[in-house]
Amino acid sequence: MKAVMPPDNELLKPTYAQRGFLPEADPLTAFPSDSPYAALDEIGRDLPSLLYDKGFRAYARDLRVPKWEGPVSAETLPQLRLYYVRVGFLASAYVNQVGEAPATTLPRNLAEPLVDAARRLGQPPILSYDGYALYNWKRFRKDGAIALGNIDTIQNFVHMYDEHWFILVHVEIEAIAADILSAIATIKRRLMDDENSDLGGELWRIESAVRRQVDVLKRIPEHMDASLYYKTFRPYIRFFESVTYEGVDRAPMLFRGETGAQSSVMPTLIAFMKIPHQRSVLMDHLDDMRNYMPAEHRALIEEVAAMPDISRLARKEPFNAILEAMAAFRRVHYGWAEEYINRWTDDPRGTGGTPYMQWLKQMLVETEARRL
């Protein structure tokens, strides 16, 4: 008997099985030398040094940032993403410069280009997880894996390798997600043909991939000092609170800062496993994080959520193994949040503006409760 399934959509596109939620091709690392946007590359390279100067904001207000011109197409999208990375980093550097009080106005020369680029990408005008991680990496060996040791960042806020490492750990986790999406796509195809199909092999593939992600997440302390993270580069990815965008018809706004909660990996797993997280203010915050994801990733999550509940079709062992792997990921994440953030501050809000420790604990408990 065939299951009732939505029509083919994002999930069955080959790029997800090959790259996960990373771009279909490696991100552009620099604009062509004759591009009107090429000056942004030099500014981006200089940014970590410029931020040591108390006069950075005056310097930034005088910058001539070229506005994005022309349509968005498959050919121009890599350039638009790099443009968004460069301008997004500049805006967050301006608002949250370390050593200065947060700015309450983003000057017109930064605000208008950022708002326009974000609008074209279909998301809020702030540097989100996609700009900080998904579009912000390159490979040393082009034929090598997208993995630690073979990747580096394109743009940073500080000169410390700790920030590179923080970003790159997320990039490898995203690359591993290709196996998760490939397995879910295979399960979808099988359910379309035969609702009684054996799903065990693909479920074990998902469990194995999540375990590999846990192993990567555990590597955070190798090159990231807990005593430096909180006060050096974390402030730059903080949310914008009551910031007015000069030249834009917008009242002072709150935008969520870059956070792993804007990654599409765990929401996809939650949708696939049908984990019934209790409605709360925290879950409303989590739903809001989806607005900061690329539109095609939001569509994929919705597509996976529309799939049948596999708990009545799957064997208990692989189903529960996936949940335990997810719980292990959340336990490691919770530990790093305690070690790198909570011990250094009394502020319960994370970079996204949410009470992160309470939220992480709730997600862990409800994941474990889903076991068959």
Secondary structure, DSSP 4 states (H G I P E B T S, - for coil): -PPP-PPS-GGGSHHHHHHTTS-SSPPP-S--TTSTTTHHHHHHHHHHHHTTSTTHHHHHHT---PPP-S---TTTHHHHHHHHHHHHHHHHHHHT-TTSPPPSEE-HHHHHHHHHHHHHHTS-SS--HIIIIITS-EESSTTS-SSTTSEE-S--SSS-HHHHHHHHHHHHHHHHHHHHHHHHHHHHHHHHH-TT---HHHHHHHHHHHHHHHHHHTTGGGS--HHHHHHHTGGGGPPEEEEEETTSS--SEEEPPP-GGG-SHHHHHHHHHT--PPPSHHHHHHHHHGGGS-HHHHHHHHHHHTS--GGGTS-HHHHHHHHHHHHHHHHHHHHHHHHHTGGG-S--B-TTSSBHHHHHHHHHHHHHTT--
